[in-house]
Amino acid sequence: MDGFIPLDTARRRTLKTAISCVGVGVHSGRRASLTLRPALSGTGIRFRRTDLGIEIPARWDLVSDTKLCTALSLPDRPDVRIGTVEHVMAALAGCGVDDAIIDVDGPEVPILDGSAAPFVFLIDCAGTAASHGTAETIEVLQTVRVEEGGAWAELSPLASGSGLDATLSIDFPNTAIGRQALSLRVTPQSFRWELADARTFTLAAEVEHLRAIGLAQGGSLSNAIVVDGAVVLNPGGLRRPDEFVRHKLLDVVGDLALAGAPLKARFAGHRSGHALNNRLLRALFADAAAWRLLPPLRVSVDGASTAPARAAAYPALA
C-alpha cells in the first residue's frame, strides 16, 4: 500500500508564493532585504544568506548569540550569522508555517517596525497552503527549568488540549514599564491579535552604551519603544498599556519556534530573555525522557520513511 497521512493529523503548511521586503538591521544599521519563499514538505525553516550562498537551519542548537537578539551560525562558519531572527520566526510559528526558506542579503533580518506584525502581513499577502506530510508536535513530558539570578523559565506538560500555554512576567522598576504579566494560550488567532503588533523596547539610558559597543546602529523611534524613566518617548505612545510584556512573550514564541516543531507544553517565566529561552530548549532536548515527537512515526505520501529528515531536523534524535 502506498504511504498515507492519517485523517486526524494536520498537514504541513508552506507559503503559496514568494514575497519580499526591505528594511534596516536594528543592530547593524545596514540595509537588509528579506524574501520569504515556499519550501518542500519537511524542509522546516531555513535561513539563506544570499550574499554568501550559505544556508542555516532555524534550530535551537545553532543559536550562537543571544545578546539583545537571537542569532544563528553554523558550527564550522561562526563568522557567518543571521541576527535578529526572533520576530520573523514568531510570525511563521504564529501563522502555522512549517516549511519556508528565508533569504537575507546580509547578517541581520530587517527590524521593520520592531514587531512581528509586518511579517504576518507578508505571510498573509503570500498566502499559505497545505503540503504533503503531517505537521509534527513536540510534547513536553516532564518539567524542565532554567534560572539565572532572579530570572527563570520553564516548560512543563500541558494538562489538556494542545498548543502552547504561556505565562510571563517582567519587572522594570522606576520606569514606565514597571511590573507586567500576561497569560495566553498561543494560537494563530491569539498570536495575531494579542502579540504580533507588540514592539521591541529599550531604555534611553542604555542607547548610547549600545551604540558605543556597535549595537542599535539602526534603532530609532520608528522601530522601537524608547523609555526614559516614567516617560515613553515615542510620539504615538504605546499600542497597548502592556505592550512591553506582550513583546517579551512574542520573543518567547519566536525563540521557542527554534525547537523545530510546535510545542505542546506550558511555558512559564519571569524576566526571561533570549539567553534563557535558548537555554530552556537546550535543557529540554538534553533530557530524552522530557519530551517526545508526535506522531511517533510518519510515512510520507509516496511511502518513503521520514527518519533521515527527522534526524536532520531534530539532532536529539540522531
Sequence and secondary structure as in RCSB ss.txt:
>XXXX:A:sequence
MDGFIPLDTARRRTLKTAISCVGVGVHSGRRASLTLRPALSGTGIRFRRTDLGIEIPARWDLVSDTKLCTALSLP
DRPDVRIGTVEHVMAALAGCGVDDAIIDVDGPEVPILDGSAAPFVFLIDCAGTAASHGTAETIEVLQTVRVEEGG
AWAELSPLASGSGLDATLSIDFPNTAIGRQALSLRVTPQSFRWELADARTFTLAAEVEHLRAIGLAQGGSLSNAI
VVDGAVVLNPGGLRRPDEFVRHKLLDVVGDLALAGAPLKARFAGHRSGHALNNRLLRALFADAAAWRLLPPLRVS
VDGASTAPARAAAYPALA
>XXXX:A:secstr
      TTS EEEEESS EEEEEE TTT  EEEEEEE   TT  EEEEETTTTEEEE  GGGEEE SSS EEEET
TEEEEEEB  HHHHHHHHHTT  BEEEEESSSB   TTSSSHHHHHHHHHH EEEEEEE  EEEE S EEEEETT
EEEEEE  SSSSSEEEEEEEEETTSSSEEEEEEEEE HHHIIIIITT   EEEHHHHHHHHHTT  TT  TTTSE
EEETTEE STT  SSTTHHHHHHHHHHHHHHGGGSS EEEEEEEES  HHHHHHHHHHHHH GGGEEEESSS B 
TTS B HHHHHHH GGG 
